């Protein structure tokens, strides 16, 4: 995937600040407890347990992560509606 960068120059007294902004942002594929908190409003511990339960049902190995699509399917949500930045 190619990225385009936009350079913004902001002049400040005695200094020049360069800010580089990434225009094409790749969405994350993996979901973490803090993402579950934002989506569901659950507590941190309940979010951790939910992810653990889904991973267990999907028979994932210890170092395999949960994807947004897997989480959405389990929760009965549309994966396109879940936006994780």
PyMOL Python script that loads the backbone (N, CA, C, O; Angstrom):
from pymol import cmd

cmd.read_pdbstr("""\
ATOM      1  N   UNK A   1       0.843  -1.173   0.000  1.00  0.00           N
ATOM      2  CA  UNK A   1       0.000   0.000   0.000  1.00  0.00           C
ATOM      3  C   UNK A   1       0.885   1.232   0.000  1.00  0.00           C
ATOM      4  O   UNK A   1       1.852   1.318   0.757  1.00  0.00           O
ATOM      5  N   UNK A   2       0.547   2.175  -0.849  1.00  0.00           N
ATOM      6  CA  UNK A   2       1.321   3.397  -0.920  1.00  0.00           C
ATOM      7  C   UNK A   2       0.672   4.465  -0.054  1.00  0.00           C
ATOM      8  O   UNK A   2      -0.551   4.529   0.069  1.00  0.00           O
ATOM      9  N   UNK A   3       1.502   5.290   0.538  1.00  0.00           N
ATOM     10  CA  UNK A   3       1.021   6.367   1.383  1.00  0.00           C
ATOM     11  C   UNK A   3       1.396   7.698   0.761  1.00  0.00           C
ATOM     12  O   UNK A   3       2.477   7.854   0.193  1.00  0.00           O
ATOM     13  N   UNK A   4       0.498   8.645   0.873  1.00  0.00           N
ATOM     14  CA  UNK A   4       0.782  10.000   0.432  1.00  0.00           C
ATOM     15  C   UNK A   4       0.927  10.871   1.673  1.00  0.00           C
ATOM     16  O   UNK A   4       0.159  10.745   2.627  1.00  0.00           O
ATOM     17  N   UNK A   5       1.902  11.738   1.650  1.00  0.00           N
ATOM     18  CA  UNK A   5       2.120  12.609   2.791  1.00  0.00           C
ATOM     19  C   UNK A   5       1.918  14.057   2.375  1.00  0.00           C
ATOM     20  O   UNK A   5       2.230  14.453   1.252  1.00  0.00           O
ATOM     21  N   UNK A   6       1.403  14.812   3.284  1.00  0.00           N
ATOM     22  CA  UNK A   6       1.169  16.232   3.068  1.00  0.00           C
ATOM     23  C   UNK A   6       1.988  16.990   4.097  1.00  0.00           C
ATOM     24  O   UNK A   6       1.881  16.722   5.294  1.00  0.00           O
ATOM     25  N   UNK A   7       2.784  17.912   3.656  1.00  0.00           N
ATOM     26  CA  UNK A   7       3.629  18.668   4.576  1.00  0.00           C
ATOM     27  C   UNK A   7       3.005  20.040   4.807  1.00  0.00           C
ATOM     28  O   UNK A   7       2.674  20.758   3.863  1.00  0.00           O
ATOM     29  N   UNK A   8       2.855  20.382   6.069  1.00  0.00           N
ATOM     30  CA  UNK A   8       2.331  21.678   6.462  1.00  0.00           C
ATOM     31  C   UNK A   8       3.418  22.413   7.224  1.00  0.00           C
ATOM     32  O   UNK A   8       3.989  21.875   8.172  1.00  0.00           O
ATOM     33  N   UNK A   9       3.702  23.624   6.820  1.00  0.00           N
ATOM     34  CA  UNK A   9       4.712  24.419   7.507  1.00  0.00           C
ATOM     35  C   UNK A   9       3.995  25.507   8.293  1.00  0.00           C
ATOM     36  O   UNK A   9       3.245  26.306   7.733  1.00  0.00           O
ATOM     37  N   UNK A  10       4.237  25.523   9.590  1.00  0.00           N
ATOM     38  CA  UNK A  10       3.622  26.509  10.467  1.00  0.00           C
ATOM     39  C   UNK A  10       4.736  27.355  11.062  1.00  0.00           C
ATOM     40  O   UNK A  10       5.635  26.833  11.721  1.00  0.00           O
ATOM     41  N   UNK A  11       4.677  28.660  10.828  1.00  0.00           N
ATOM     42  CA  UNK A  11       5.711  29.547  11.364  1.00  0.00           C
ATOM     43  C   UNK A  11       5.341  29.996  12.766  1.00  0.00           C
ATOM     44  O   UNK A  11       4.222  30.446  13.015  1.00  0.00           O
ATOM     45  N   UNK A  12       6.289  29.869  13.673  1.00  0.00           N
ATOM     46  CA  UNK A  12       6.104  30.313  15.049  1.00  0.00           C
ATOM     47  C   UNK A  12       7.247  31.262  15.373  1.00  0.00           C
ATOM     48  O   UNK A  12       8.305  31.181  14.748  1.00  0.00           O
ATOM     49  N   UNK A  13       7.063  32.150  16.325  1.00  0.00           N
ATOM     50  CA  UNK A  13       8.139  33.077  16.673  1.00  0.00           C
ATOM     51  C   UNK A  13       9.416  32.327  17.048  1.00  0.00           C
ATOM     52  O   UNK A  13       9.448  31.583  18.028  1.00  0.00           O
ATOM     53  N   UNK A  14      10.472  32.535  16.249  1.00  0.00           N
ATOM     54  CA  UNK A  14      11.766  31.932  16.562  1.00  0.00           C
ATOM     55  C   UNK A  14      11.923  30.491  16.111  1.00  0.00           C
ATOM     56  O   UNK A  14      12.999  29.921  16.291  1.00  0.00           O
ATOM     57  N   UNK A  15      10.906  29.881  15.537  1.00  0.00           N
ATOM     58  CA  UNK A  15      11.027  28.476  15.131  1.00  0.00           C
ATOM     59  C   UNK A  15      10.046  28.174  14.005  1.00  0.00           C
ATOM     60  O   UNK A  15       9.057  28.880  13.808  1.00  0.00           O
ATOM     61  N   UNK A  16      10.340  27.134  13.291  1.00  0.00           N
ATOM     62  CA  UNK A  16       9.441  26.657  12.247  1.00  0.00           C
ATOM     63  C   UNK A  16       9.064  25.225  12.578  1.00  0.00           C
ATOM     64  O   UNK A  16       9.927  24.399  12.875  1.00  0.00           O
ATOM     65  N   UNK A  17       7.803  24.943  12.527  1.00  0.00           N
ATOM     66  CA  UNK A  17       7.300  23.621  12.877  1.00  0.00           C
ATOM     67  C   UNK A  17       6.842  22.913  11.608  1.00  0.00           C
ATOM     68  O   UNK A  17       6.045  23.446  10.835  1.00  0.00           O
ATOM     69  N   UNK A  18       7.356  21.710  11.410  1.00  0.00           N
ATOM     70  CA  UNK A  18       6.941  20.905  10.266  1.00  0.00           C
ATOM     71  C   UNK A  18       6.005  19.813  10.762  1.00  0.00           C
ATOM     72  O   UNK A  18       6.346  19.056  11.671  1.00  0.00           O
ATOM     73  N   UNK A  19       4.850  19.738  10.173  1.00  0.00           N
ATOM     74  CA  UNK A  19       3.888  18.698  10.536  1.00  0.00           C
ATOM     75  C   UNK A  19       3.621  17.855   9.301  1.00  0.00           C
ATOM     76  O   UNK A  19       3.266  18.379   8.246  1.00  0.00           O
ATOM     77  N   UNK A  20       3.790  16.573   9.435  1.00  0.00           N
ATOM     78  CA  UNK A  20       3.523  15.665   8.328  1.00  0.00           C
ATOM     79  C   UNK A  20       2.260  14.895   8.666  1.00  0.00           C
ATOM     80  O   UNK A  20       2.169  14.249   9.711  1.00  0.00           O
ATOM     81  N   UNK A  21       1.306  14.970   7.786  1.00  0.00           N
ATOM     82  CA  UNK A  21       0.044  14.290   8.008  1.00  0.00           C
ATOM     83  C   UNK A  21      -0.106  13.181   6.974  1.00  0.00           C
ATOM     84  O   UNK A  21       0.169  13.377   5.790  1.00  0.00           O
ATOM     85  N   UNK A  22      -0.532  12.048   7.423  1.00  0.00           N
ATOM     86  CA  UNK A  22      -0.751  10.927   6.528  1.00  0.00           C
ATOM     87  C   UNK A  22      -2.172  11.026   5.979  1.00  0.00           C
ATOM     88  O   UNK A  22      -3.132  11.076   6.748  1.00  0.00           O
ATOM     89  N   UNK A  23      -2.308  11.054   4.658  1.00  0.00           N
ATOM     90  CA  UNK A  23      -3.618  11.230   4.045  1.00  0.00           C
ATOM     91  C   UNK A  23      -4.383   9.917   3.915  1.00  0.00           C
ATOM     92  O   UNK A  23      -5.579   9.871   4.204  1.00  0.00           O
ATOM     93  N   UNK A  24      -3.719   8.862   3.489  1.00  0.00           N
ATOM     94  CA  UNK A  24      -4.373   7.557   3.361  1.00  0.00           C
ATOM     95  C   UNK A  24      -4.074   6.754   4.611  1.00  0.00           C
ATOM     96  O   UNK A  24      -2.941   6.322   4.823  1.00  0.00           O
ATOM     97  N   UNK A  25      -5.078   6.555   5.430  1.00  0.00           N
ATOM     98  CA  UNK A  25      -4.887   5.849   6.692  1.00  0.00           C
ATOM     99  C   UNK A  25      -5.415   4.428   6.538  1.00  0.00           C
ATOM    100  O   UNK A  25      -6.572   4.215   6.176  1.00  0.00           O
ATOM    101  N   UNK A  26      -4.552   3.466   6.818  1.00  0.00           N
ATOM    102  CA  UNK A  26      -4.962   2.065   6.760  1.00  0.00           C
ATOM    103  C   UNK A  26      -5.685   1.727   8.054  1.00  0.00           C
ATOM    104  O   UNK A  26      -5.190   2.022   9.141  1.00  0.00           O
ATOM    105  N   UNK A  27      -6.858   1.106   7.939  1.00  0.00           N
ATOM    106  CA  UNK A  27      -7.619   0.735   9.127  1.00  0.00           C
ATOM    107  C   UNK A  27      -6.988  -0.478   9.788  1.00  0.00           C
ATOM    108  O   UNK A  27      -6.422  -1.346   9.123  1.00  0.00           O
ATOM    109  N   UNK A  28      -7.094  -0.520  11.101  1.00  0.00           N
ATOM    110  CA  UNK A  28      -6.573  -1.676  11.830  1.00  0.00           C
ATOM    111  C   UNK A  28      -7.458  -2.881  11.593  1.00  0.00           C
ATOM    112  O   UNK A  28      -8.668  -2.754  11.409  1.00  0.00           O
ATOM    113  N   UNK A  29      -6.845  -4.047  11.600  1.00  0.00           N
ATOM    114  CA  UNK A  29      -7.565  -5.295  11.380  1.00  0.00           C
ATOM    115  C   UNK A  29      -7.869  -5.970  12.710  1.00  0.00           C
ATOM    116  O   UNK A  29      -8.883  -6.656  12.838  1.00  0.00           O
ATOM    117  N   UNK A  30      -7.007  -5.783  13.695  1.00  0.00           N
ATOM    118  CA  UNK A  30      -7.139  -6.451  14.986  1.00  0.00           C
ATOM    119  C   UNK A  30      -7.955  -5.610  15.956  1.00  0.00           C
ATOM    120  O   UNK A  30      -8.009  -4.385  15.849  1.00  0.00           O
ATOM    121  N   UNK A  31      -8.588  -6.291  16.904  1.00  0.00           N
ATOM    122  CA  UNK A  31      -9.394  -5.595  17.909  1.00  0.00           C
ATOM    123  C   UNK A  31      -8.834  -5.901  19.293  1.00  0.00           C
ATOM    124  O   UNK A  31      -8.408  -7.023  19.566  1.00  0.00           O
ATOM    125  N   UNK A  32      -8.838  -4.906  20.152  1.00  0.00           N
ATOM    126  CA  UNK A  32      -8.276  -5.007  21.491  1.00  0.00           C
ATOM    127  C   UNK A  32      -9.331  -4.591  22.522  1.00  0.00           C
ATOM    128  O   UNK A  32     -10.347  -4.002  22.154  1.00  0.00           O
ATOM    129  N   UNK A  33      -9.104  -4.888  23.807  1.00  0.00           N
ATOM    130  CA  UNK A  33     -10.104  -4.556  24.832  1.00  0.00           C
ATOM    131  C   UNK A  33     -10.551  -3.095  24.827  1.00  0.00           C
ATOM    132  O   UNK A  33     -11.732  -2.822  25.044  1.00  0.00           O
ATOM    133  N   UNK A  34      -9.650  -2.158  24.589  1.00  0.00           N
ATOM    134  CA  UNK A  34     -10.054  -0.741  24.581  1.00  0.00           C
ATOM    135  C   UNK A  34     -11.009  -0.440  23.429  1.00  0.00           C
ATOM    136  O   UNK A  34     -11.880   0.423  23.544  1.00  0.00           O
ATOM    137  N   UNK A  35     -10.839  -1.160  22.315  1.00  0.00           N
ATOM    138  CA  UNK A  35     -11.773  -1.006  21.199  1.00  0.00           C
ATOM    139  C   UNK A  35     -13.150  -1.540  21.580  1.00  0.00           C
ATOM    140  O   UNK A  35     -14.170  -0.934  21.252  1.00  0.00           O
ATOM    141  N   UNK A  36     -13.176  -2.676  22.273  1.00  0.00           N
ATOM    142  CA  UNK A  36     -14.440  -3.273  22.720  1.00  0.00           C
ATOM    143  C   UNK A  36     -15.138  -2.328  23.695  1.00  0.00           C
ATOM    144  O   UNK A  36     -16.363  -2.201  23.668  1.00  0.00           O
ATOM    145  N   UNK A  37     -14.367  -1.665  24.557  1.00  0.00           N
ATOM    146  CA  UNK A  37     -14.931  -0.685  25.492  1.00  0.00           C
ATOM    147  C   UNK A  37     -15.629   0.430  24.720  1.00  0.00           C
ATOM    148  O   UNK A  37     -16.750   0.810  25.056  1.00  0.00           O
ATOM    149  N   UNK A  38     -14.969   0.957  23.682  1.00  0.00           N
ATOM    150  CA  UNK A  38     -15.543   2.058  22.897  1.00  0.00           C
ATOM    151  C   UNK A  38     -16.803   1.625  22.140  1.00  0.00           C
ATOM    152  O   UNK A  38     -17.744   2.404  21.989  1.00  0.00           O
ATOM    153  N   UNK A  39     -16.808   0.373  21.668  1.00  0.00           N
ATOM    154  CA  UNK A  39     -17.937  -0.109  20.873  1.00  0.00           C
ATOM    155  C   UNK A  39     -19.127  -0.482  21.753  1.00  0.00           C
ATOM    156  O   UNK A  39     -20.264  -0.128  21.442  1.00  0.00           O
ATOM    157  N   UNK A  40     -18.867  -1.199  22.856  1.00  0.00           N
ATOM    158  CA  UNK A  40     -19.949  -1.762  23.667  1.00  0.00           C
ATOM    159  C   UNK A  40     -20.253  -0.983  24.936  1.00  0.00           C
ATOM    160  O   UNK A  40     -21.373  -1.039  25.443  1.00  0.00           O
ATOM    161  N   UNK A  41     -19.264  -0.255  25.456  1.00  0.00           N
ATOM    162  CA  UNK A  41     -19.450   0.425  26.733  1.00  0.00           C
ATOM    163  C   UNK A  41     -19.183  -0.481  27.920  1.00  0.00           C
ATOM    164  O   UNK A  41     -19.428  -0.093  29.062  1.00  0.00           O
ATOM    165  N   UNK A  42     -18.678  -1.695  27.663  1.00  0.00           N
ATOM    166  CA  UNK A  42     -18.347  -2.620  28.748  1.00  0.00           C
ATOM    167  C   UNK A  42     -17.140  -2.116  29.522  1.00  0.00           C
ATOM    168  O   UNK A  42     -16.398  -1.256  29.048  1.00  0.00           O
ATOM    169  N   UNK A  43     -16.953  -2.663  30.723  1.00  0.00           N
ATOM    170  CA  UNK A  43     -15.767  -2.350  31.520  1.00  0.00           C
ATOM    171  C   UNK A  43     -14.555  -3.029  30.889  1.00  0.00           C
ATOM    172  O   UNK A  43     -14.698  -3.872  30.003  1.00  0.00           O
ATOM    173  N   UNK A  44     -13.362  -2.657  31.351  1.00  0.00           N
ATOM    174  CA  UNK A  44     -12.131  -3.246  30.826  1.00  0.00           C
ATOM    175  C   UNK A  44     -12.118  -4.754  31.040  1.00  0.00           C
ATOM    176  O   UNK A  44     -11.811  -5.511  30.119  1.00  0.00           O
ATOM    177  N   UNK A  45     -12.451  -5.191  32.252  1.00  0.00           N
ATOM    178  CA  UNK A  45     -12.409  -6.622  32.553  1.00  0.00           C
ATOM    179  C   UNK A  45     -13.435  -7.403  31.728  1.00  0.00           C
ATOM    180  O   UNK A  45     -13.134  -8.485  31.223  1.00  0.00           O
ATOM    181  N   UNK A  46     -14.636  -6.860  31.594  1.00  0.00           N
ATOM    182  CA  UNK A  46     -15.659  -7.551  30.800  1.00  0.00           C
ATOM    183  C   UNK A  46     -15.240  -7.617  29.331  1.00  0.00           C
ATOM    184  O   UNK A  46     -15.507  -8.609  28.653  1.00  0.00           O
ATOM    185  N   UNK A  47     -14.586  -6.567  28.840  1.00  0.00           N
ATOM    186  CA  UNK A  47     -14.090  -6.558  27.464  1.00  0.00           C
ATOM    187  C   UNK A  47     -13.011  -7.615  27.268  1.00  0.00           C
ATOM    188  O   UNK A  47     -12.988  -8.308  26.250  1.00  0.00           O
ATOM    189  N   UNK A  48     -12.113  -7.735  28.251  1.00  0.00           N
ATOM    190  CA  UNK A  48     -11.066  -8.758  28.181  1.00  0.00           C
ATOM    191  C   UNK A  48     -11.679 -10.157  28.167  1.00  0.00           C
ATOM    192  O   UNK A  48     -11.259 -11.018  27.395  1.00  0.00           O
ATOM    193  N   UNK A  49     -12.672 -10.375  29.025  1.00  0.00           N
ATOM    194  CA  UNK A  49     -13.326 -11.679  29.093  1.00  0.00           C
ATOM    195  C   UNK A  49     -14.082 -11.997  27.801  1.00  0.00           C
ATOM    196  O   UNK A  49     -14.090 -13.145  27.356  1.00  0.00           O
ATOM    197  N   UNK A  50     -14.711 -10.995  27.202  1.00  0.00           N
ATOM    198  CA  UNK A  50     -15.431 -11.197  25.951  1.00  0.00           C
ATOM    199  C   UNK A  50     -14.471 -11.621  24.842  1.00  0.00           C
ATOM    200  O   UNK A  50     -14.752 -12.561  24.098  1.00  0.00           O
ATOM    201  N   UNK A  51     -13.344 -10.930  24.735  1.00  0.00           N
ATOM    202  CA  UNK A  51     -12.345 -11.293  23.727  1.00  0.00           C
ATOM    203  C   UNK A  51     -11.821 -12.701  23.986  1.00  0.00           C
ATOM    204  O   UNK A  51     -11.653 -13.489  23.055  1.00  0.00           O
ATOM    205  N   UNK A  52     -11.567 -13.008  25.245  1.00  0.00           N
ATOM    206  CA  UNK A  52     -11.086 -14.344  25.610  1.00  0.00           C
ATOM    207  C   UNK A  52     -12.121 -15.409  25.229  1.00  0.00           C
ATOM    208  O   UNK A  52     -11.762 -16.464  24.707  1.00  0.00           O
ATOM    209  N   UNK A  53     -13.395 -15.136  25.488  1.00  0.00           N
ATOM    210  CA  UNK A  53     -14.467 -16.076  25.167  1.00  0.00           C
ATOM    211  C   UNK A  53     -14.568 -16.301  23.655  1.00  0.00           C
ATOM    212  O   UNK A  53     -14.703 -17.439  23.205  1.00  0.00           O
ATOM    213  N   UNK A  54     -14.504 -15.234  22.880  1.00  0.00           N
ATOM    214  CA  UNK A  54     -14.586 -15.357  21.421  1.00  0.00           C
ATOM    215  C   UNK A  54     -13.389 -16.138  20.892  1.00  0.00           C
ATOM    216  O   UNK A  54     -13.544 -17.012  20.039  1.00  0.00           O
ATOM    217  N   UNK A  55     -12.194 -15.826  21.395  1.00  0.00           N
ATOM    218  CA  UNK A  55     -10.987 -16.550  20.962  1.00  0.00           C
ATOM    219  C   UNK A  55     -11.103 -18.033  21.285  1.00  0.00           C
ATOM    220  O   UNK A  55     -10.691 -18.879  20.492  1.00  0.00           O
ATOM    221  N   UNK A  56     -11.659 -18.347  22.441  1.00  0.00           N
ATOM    222  CA  UNK A  56     -11.832 -19.736  22.856  1.00  0.00           C
ATOM    223  C   UNK A  56     -12.818 -20.461  21.934  1.00  0.00           C
ATOM    224  O   UNK A  56     -12.561 -21.590  21.516  1.00  0.00           O
ATOM    225  N   UNK A  57     -13.938 -19.819  21.621  1.00  0.00           N
ATOM    226  CA  UNK A  57     -14.933 -20.424  20.733  1.00  0.00           C
ATOM    227  C   UNK A  57     -14.395 -20.630  19.317  1.00  0.00           C
ATOM    228  O   UNK A  57     -14.787 -21.572  18.628  1.00  0.00           O
ATOM    229  N   UNK A  58     -13.496 -19.743  18.888  1.00  0.00           N
ATOM    230  CA  UNK A  58     -12.900 -19.857  17.555  1.00  0.00           C
ATOM    231  C   UNK A  58     -11.667 -20.767  17.551  1.00  0.00           C
ATOM    232  O   UNK A  58     -11.035 -20.974  16.516  1.00  0.00           O
ATOM    233  N   UNK A  59     -11.339 -21.307  18.736  1.00  0.00           N
ATOM    234  CA  UNK A  59     -10.200 -22.218  18.903  1.00  0.00           C
ATOM    235  C   UNK A  59      -8.888 -21.603  18.403  1.00  0.00           C
ATOM    236  O   UNK A  59      -8.119 -22.227  17.672  1.00  0.00           O
ATOM    237  N   UNK A  60      -8.666 -20.361  18.823  1.00  0.00           N
ATOM    238  CA  UNK A  60      -7.427 -19.675  18.452  1.00  0.00           C
ATOM    239  C   UNK A  60      -6.306 -20.073  19.397  1.00  0.00           C
ATOM    240  O   UNK A  60      -6.537 -20.353  20.574  1.00  0.00           O
ATOM    241  N   UNK A  61      -5.091 -20.095  18.869  1.00  0.00           N
ATOM    242  CA  UNK A  61      -3.916 -20.408  19.676  1.00  0.00           C
ATOM    243  C   UNK A  61      -3.542 -19.181  20.497  1.00  0.00           C
ATOM    244  O   UNK A  61      -4.030 -18.086  20.217  1.00  0.00           O
ATOM    245  N   UNK A  62      -2.674 -19.343  21.519  1.00  0.00           N
ATOM    246  CA  UNK A  62      -2.357 -18.230  22.429  1.00  0.00           C
ATOM    247  C   UNK A  62      -1.874 -16.938  21.765  1.00  0.00           C
ATOM    248  O   UNK A  62      -2.211 -15.858  22.250  1.00  0.00           O
ATOM    249  N   UNK A  63      -1.115 -17.002  20.698  1.00  0.00           N
ATOM    250  CA  UNK A  63      -0.593 -15.777  20.086  1.00  0.00           C
ATOM    251  C   UNK A  63      -1.385 -15.331  18.857  1.00  0.00           C
ATOM    252  O   UNK A  63      -0.925 -14.475  18.101  1.00  0.00           O
ATOM    253  N   UNK A  64      -2.558 -15.898  18.658  1.00  0.00           N
ATOM    254  CA  UNK A  64      -3.410 -15.474  17.550  1.00  0.00           C
ATOM    255  C   UNK A  64      -4.407 -14.436  18.059  1.00  0.00           C
ATOM    256  O   UNK A  64      -5.057 -14.632  19.085  1.00  0.00           O
ATOM    257  N   UNK A  65      -4.514 -13.335  17.330  1.00  0.00           N
ATOM    258  CA  UNK A  65      -5.369 -12.227  17.743  1.00  0.00           C
ATOM    259  C   UNK A  65      -6.759 -12.329  17.127  1.00  0.00           C
ATOM    260  O   UNK A  65      -6.987 -13.086  16.184  1.00  0.00           O
ATOM    261  N   UNK A  66      -7.664 -11.562  17.676  1.00  0.00           N
ATOM    262  CA  UNK A  66      -9.038 -11.500  17.195  1.00  0.00           C
ATOM    263  C   UNK A  66      -9.155 -10.354  16.189  1.00  0.00           C
ATOM    264  O   UNK A  66      -8.657  -9.255  16.435  1.00  0.00           O
ATOM    265  N   UNK A  67      -9.808 -10.612  15.067  1.00  0.00           N
ATOM    266  CA  UNK A  67      -9.975  -9.567  14.060  1.00  0.00           C
ATOM    267  C   UNK A  67     -11.309  -8.838  14.265  1.00  0.00           C
ATOM    268  O   UNK A  67     -12.203  -9.322  14.958  1.00  0.00           O
ATOM    269  N   UNK A  68     -11.408  -7.682  13.649  1.00  0.00           N
ATOM    270  CA  UNK A  68     -12.635  -6.886  13.721  1.00  0.00           C
ATOM    271  C   UNK A  68     -13.795  -7.667  13.105  1.00  0.00           C
ATOM    272  O   UNK A  68     -14.904  -7.643  13.638  1.00  0.00           O
ATOM    273  N   UNK A  69     -13.552  -8.359  11.991  1.00  0.00           N
ATOM    274  CA  UNK A  69     -14.615  -9.138  11.335  1.00  0.00           C
ATOM    275  C   UNK A  69     -15.107 -10.265  12.233  1.00  0.00           C
ATOM    276  O   UNK A  69     -16.312 -10.507  12.315  1.00  0.00           O
ATOM    277  N   UNK A  70     -14.188 -10.958  12.909  1.00  0.00           N
ATOM    278  CA  UNK A  70     -14.577 -12.044  13.811  1.00  0.00           C
ATOM    279  C   UNK A  70     -15.400 -11.507  14.977  1.00  0.00           C
ATOM    280  O   UNK A  70     -16.406 -12.102  15.362  1.00  0.00           O
ATOM    281  N   UNK A  71     -14.967 -10.378  15.536  1.00  0.00           N
ATOM    282  CA  UNK A  71     -15.699  -9.753  16.641  1.00  0.00           C
ATOM    283  C   UNK A  71     -17.095  -9.330  16.187  1.00  0.00           C
ATOM    284  O   UNK A  71     -18.083  -9.587  16.874  1.00  0.00           O
ATOM    285  N   UNK A  72     -17.168  -8.678  15.025  1.00  0.00           N
ATOM    286  CA  UNK A  72     -18.454  -8.204  14.512  1.00  0.00           C
ATOM    287  C   UNK A  72     -19.399  -9.374  14.253  1.00  0.00           C
ATOM    288  O   UNK A  72     -20.582  -9.299  14.585  1.00  0.00           O
ATOM    289  N   UNK A  73     -18.892 -10.444  13.668  1.00  0.00           N
ATOM    290  CA  UNK A  73     -19.722 -11.621  13.393  1.00  0.00           C
ATOM    291  C   UNK A  73     -20.273 -12.202  14.696  1.00  0.00           C
ATOM    292  O   UNK A  73     -21.452 -12.545  14.776  1.00  0.00           O
ATOM    293  N   UNK A  74     -19.424 -12.311  15.710  1.00  0.00           N
ATOM    294  CA  UNK A  74     -19.846 -12.865  16.996  1.00  0.00           C
ATOM    295  C   UNK A  74     -20.908 -11.989  17.655  1.00  0.00           C
ATOM    296  O   UNK A  74     -21.863 -12.504  18.237  1.00  0.00           O
ATOM    297  N   UNK A  75     -20.747 -10.670  17.569  1.00  0.00           N
ATOM    298  CA  UNK A  75     -21.665  -9.735  18.218  1.00  0.00           C
ATOM    299  C   UNK A  75     -22.911  -9.442  17.374  1.00  0.00           C
ATOM    300  O   UNK A  75     -23.825  -8.759  17.837  1.00  0.00           O
ATOM    301  N   UNK A  76     -22.952  -9.953  16.140  1.00  0.00           N
ATOM    302  CA  UNK A  76     -24.098  -9.709  15.268  1.00  0.00           C
ATOM    303  C   UNK A  76     -24.104  -8.310  14.690  1.00  0.00           C
ATOM    304  O   UNK A  76     -25.167  -7.744  14.437  1.00  0.00           O
ATOM    305  N   UNK A  77     -22.920  -7.747  14.477  1.00  0.00           N
ATOM    306  CA  UNK A  77     -22.785  -6.399  13.937  1.00  0.00           C
ATOM    307  C   UNK A  77     -22.263  -6.453  12.509  1.00  0.00           C
ATOM    308  O   UNK A  77     -21.689  -7.455  12.082  1.00  0.00           O
ATOM    309  N   UNK A  78     -22.467  -5.369  11.781  1.00  0.00           N
ATOM    310  CA  UNK A  78     -21.915  -5.247  10.436  1.00  0.00           C
ATOM    311  C   UNK A  78     -20.465  -4.780  10.565  1.00  0.00           C
ATOM    312  O   UNK A  78     -20.216  -3.731  11.158  1.00  0.00           O
ATOM    313  N   UNK A  79     -19.500  -5.534  10.024  1.00  0.00           N
ATOM    314  CA  UNK A  79     -18.090  -5.138  10.148  1.00  0.00           C
ATOM    315  C   UNK A  79     -17.798  -3.755   9.570  1.00  0.00           C
ATOM    316  O   UNK A  79     -16.864  -3.087  10.015  1.00  0.00           O
ATOM    317  N   UNK A  80     -18.583  -3.318   8.586  1.00  0.00           N
ATOM    318  CA  UNK A  80     -18.368  -1.997   7.984  1.00  0.00           C
ATOM    319  C   UNK A  80     -18.790  -0.866   8.918  1.00  0.00           C
ATOM    320  O   UNK A  80     -18.327   0.265   8.769  1.00  0.00           O
ATOM    321  N   UNK A  81     -19.663  -1.161   9.879  1.00  0.00           N
ATOM    322  CA  UNK A  81     -20.106  -0.139  10.825  1.00  0.00           C
ATOM    323  C   UNK A  81     -19.085   0.100  11.928  1.00  0.00           C
ATOM    324  O   UNK A  81     -19.087   1.153  12.566  1.00  0.00           O
ATOM    325  N   UNK A  82     -18.214  -0.878  12.150  1.00  0.00           N
ATOM    326  CA  UNK A  82     -17.204  -0.749  13.197  1.00  0.00           C
ATOM    327  C   UNK A  82     -16.007  -0.032  12.608  1.00  0.00           C
ATOM    328  O   UNK A  82     -15.356  -0.536  11.693  1.00  0.00           O
ATOM    329  N   UNK A  83     -15.722   1.139  13.133  1.00  0.00           N
ATOM    330  CA  UNK A  83     -14.609   1.938  12.639  1.00  0.00           C
ATOM    331  C   UNK A  83     -13.592   2.110  13.755  1.00  0.00           C
ATOM    332  O   UNK A  83     -13.861   2.776  14.756  1.00  0.00           O
ATOM    333  N   UNK A  84     -12.422   1.505  13.577  1.00  0.00           N
ATOM    334  CA  UNK A  84     -11.365   1.579  14.581  1.00  0.00           C
ATOM    335  C   UNK A  84     -10.201   2.346  13.987  1.00  0.00           C
ATOM    336  O   UNK A  84      -9.668   1.967  12.944  1.00  0.00           O
ATOM    337  N   UNK A  85      -9.813   3.403  14.635  1.00  0.00           N
ATOM    338  CA  UNK A  85      -8.698   4.212  14.139  1.00  0.00           C
ATOM    339  C   UNK A  85      -7.434   3.939  14.886  1.00  0.00           C
ATOM    340  O   UNK A  85      -6.401   4.539  14.591  1.00  0.00           O
TER     341      UNK A  85
END
""", "prot")
cmd.dss("prot")
cmd.show_as("cartoon", "prot")
cmd.util.cbc("prot")
cmd.orient("prot")
